[in-house]
Amino acid sequence: MEQVEDKSKNVLPQVVRLNRFIAMAGIASRRKAEELILNGEVTVNKKVVTDLSTKVSPSTDRVAINDKVISIEESLVYVVLNKPKDFITTAKDEKNRRTVYDLVQTRERIFPVGRLDRNTTGVLLFTNDGELAHRLMHPSHEIEKSYHVSLETSVEQQDIEKIKKGVHLEDGKTSPTRVQLVPGTKSRDLVLIMHEGRNRQVRRMFESLGYEVKRLDRIQYAGLTAEGLGRGRWRYLSNAEVRMLKKYAGLKEK
């Protein structure tokens, strides 16, 4: 299933601040990591460290949180998958359904950034860069996502206006969404551009207005697309794409 284009692996720095190390390990954000350090929950080489300026070597120092050793990969990997239908966005499934890990297989242990439900297709990012993943998924960064929605029936203009302004769901009103009708589809196909990412949000928005979603495809995530990738195919990101993601996430290039 692999399609390799400009494989991007960023070698880890020789020395890094302790809070960033914890973030890169995918444990917590830098701010939360600072709280763990100040609370005396972090040890370096079996000694409690509370100094936020502490630096560690990813390759030689032993870092633990509440006596559990943490680590980060020897290299940072970034992958994009064009997810097909009927695949679960998880490592294992108790019902033995197919998962995205049946499609994406790398030497490094990577994880998906966010989720797409079983019947949703399209752009899905994987990485072992915990710090970047935390930032991309955090609501405060308002990462833009675009979805192509196909409905069973034509959508009314009044309902388009409701989606644009925000729809009331059981977990609160959605944020304003940009909506574009796809020409030649009799108002059955739309593109939604949004920055929220609640569970099954797009489907629930239309269901609340009385529409059935026939197909849902994420066509863009943080500037990434699946252009050139068939369903079920994946590739490594280019260095330029990694820089773009870090810019979206507010991370400075080292």
N, C-alpha and C positions, 0 to 999 in steps of 0.2 A: 504493500500500500504506500510505500514511500516515494515521494518525489522531492529530490533535494535541489534547492536553489540557494547558492551563496550561504553555506552553513555558517551560523553566527554563534561562536562560543567566546565569552568574555572570561579570561583568566582572573581569578580572584586576586585582590591586592595582598601583598605580603603582611601588611599590618593594617588593622581597621579598628575604629572605635567600638567599644563593647556594645553600645546600644544598636549600632548599625549591624554588627555581627548577629545579634539576636533577631533583628528584623530580616536580615538576609536568610536566616534559617527558617523563616516562615512562622515564627512563634508569635510575634506581636509587632505593632507599629513601633517606630523609634520612641515616640512619646510614652507608650505603654511600657516599652523596654526600660526606659529611665525610671519608671515607677517601680519595676521589679528590682532594679539595681539599688535604688534608695531604700527599699524595704528589706534589703539584706537577703533577697531570695536567689542571688546569683553568686556563683563561685567561679574563680579562675584558678586552675591547678589546685583545687580543693581548698582554696582560701576565699572567704567571703569578701566581696569587693563592693564598695558603696560609692566610689569615686567615679563620677560620670565621665571624666576625662580619660579613664583607663582605656588602653589600646591592647589588642590581642592579635596573635598570629593564627589565622584560620587553619594552618597546616600543623602547628606544633602545640598550641595551647589547648588545655582541656577546660571547656566551658560547660557549666551545668546550672540548671534552674530547679531549685528544690530537689537537689540531688539527682536530677535526670540530665544526663549528658546530651548536649545538642551539637549539631555540626551543620556545615554547609558543603555543597558539592564542590569538587575540584574546579569545575567550570560552570558558568551560567549558560543555560540553554533556553532558546525561545522558539516555539513551534506554533504554526497556525494550521488548523484542520478545517476542511469543508465538511462539516458533520452531516451525515445522512439521517433519514428517519429511522426510528426503531432502535436507537442506540442510547443507552443511559449514560449520563455524565457523572460517573462514579467509578471507583476502582473495582468494586465487587458488587454483585446484586444477589440478594437472597433468593430471587426467583430464577436465577441463572439466565437472565436476559443478557443480550450482548451489550458491552460497554464501549466507550470511546477508546479504552486501552486495548481493545482488540484491533483497533485501527492504527493507533500511534504507539510505536515501540522504540524506545531509545535506550542507550546504555545508562543514561542518567535517570534518576527518579524525578519525574516532573508531574505537575498537577494542573488541572484546568483552572483558569481565572474566571470564576463565576460558573454558571450552569446554563445549559439549554435543555428544556424538557424533552422527553422521549420523541415527540412528534415534530419538534422544531428543528429545522436544518440551518446550515450556514456557518458563519465565522465563529470559531472557538479557539482561544489562545491558551497555550500551555507554557509553563516555565518552572524553573526551580529557583527563580529570583523572588524570594519571599517579600522583600521590601517593595519591589515594583508591584507585585500582585496585590498587596495590602492597599497600596495607594490607588491602583486602578479600580478596585472594588469599593473603596470608601466613598460614600455619597457626597462628601464635601468637594471632591474633585470633579464631579458632574461629567463623567466620561461619556462622550456621545456615542450612541448606538443607532443603527438604522435597520428597520425591518420591512420586508416586502410581505404584505398581508393580502391573501386571496380569500374573499368572502363567498358564501353560497348565494347571497342576494345583493343587489345594488345598495349602496349606502346612501342615506338621505343627507342632504346638505346640512340640515339642522343638527344631525348627529356628528357630522364632521366638525362643526363649530364647537360642540360639547367636548369632543376629544382634544381640540386645540386649546380650550380653556382649562380642561381638567375634568375628570370623571370621578364621581363619588363611589368608592369601593368600600368593602367592609373594613379595610385597614387604612382608610383615609383617602382624601382627594388626591388624584394624581397631579403631577406638575404639568404645566403647559407643554404641548407636543406639536411639532410641526408636521403637517399632513400634506402629501402630494398625491393627487389622483394619477393613476397610470393610464395614459391615453389608449383608446381603443378597447377598453375592458368594461364599458358600460357601468363605470363607478363600482366595479366589484373588486378591483385591485388598487391598493394604496401603498404608499411608502410612508412609514412613521419614523420621524427623527426625534429621539428623546435621550435623556440622560439618566432616568431612573431605571432600576433593575429589580423590581419586586418579583416574587414568585408568580409565574404565569401571568404577568401583568398585562401584556398585550391581549391575550385571549380573554382575560377577565374584563378588560375595558369594553371589548366588543360584545361579550356575553351580557354585560349589564345593560347594553342598549338594544338587546334583542337580536344580535347577529351571530351566526355560526362561522367560525374561522375554518376555512377549508385547507389552507396551507399557510405556514408561517416560516419565513426564511430570514435569518439575520444576514444582511448584506454588508454591514460595516460595523466595526468595533474599534474605537479609538484610532480611527484612520486606517485600520487594517481591512482588507477585503480578501475574498477567496478567488479573485480573478486568476484564471489559468489553472485552477484546481478543480478536478472533477469531484463529484460526491465521494466521500470516503478517502480522499487523497489529502496528504499533508506535506509540509515543507518547513525547513528552518527559515527563520526571518533573516533578512539582510541586515548588515550593520546600520544602514540608514533607517530601516524600520525600527530597530531597537532604540536608536537615538530619538526617533519620533515618539515612541511610547513613553520614554523617560521624560520627554518634554511635556507630553500630556499629563504625566503624573507629577510634574513639578520637581523632578530629580535633576540635579546638575550632573553633567557628563564629567566623569573623572578622567 
